[in-house]
Amino acid sequence: MASEQPLPPGPTLTIAQVVERTGLSHDTLRYYEKAGLIQRVGRTTGNQRRYEAADLAWLEFLIRLRETGMSIADMQRFAALRARGDATVPDRLAMLREHRADLADRIRALRRNAASLDDKIDHYERLLDRPGSDQLP
């Protein structure tokens, strides 16, 4: 998040303020709305979007889902379930558990890959430390 400062109670934020706080672009915010990831936000009489604290909290969660590799299609499915209310909590919980398990698998794979890179880095560092290593290309 670009800014982790809590919102004061009551006021709403402009799209520019949400962009600053979340790091999302104007286009991404509009896309998220069109894609059904966020509910239509309130608007001023001049038709400017006004985001509430709850909108910002939901956007922050969507960012976490996206950064952890959830597809837009799954995010849309999750958002649709959320919009249907508490009756969908078991389905949302199942989705999040499945996503968390997938994330844990990817983390394990990344750790294996990092260890492999570390081994190769160590190998090349040992080569450079050998006498005559100044002759290596």
Secondary structure by P-SEA (a helix, b strand, c coil): ccccccccccccccaaaaaaaccccaaaaaaaaaacccccccccccbbbbbcaaaaaaaaaaaaaaaacccaaaaaaaaaaaaacccaaaaaaaaaaaaaaaaaaaaaaaaaaaaaaaaaaaaaaaaaacccccccc
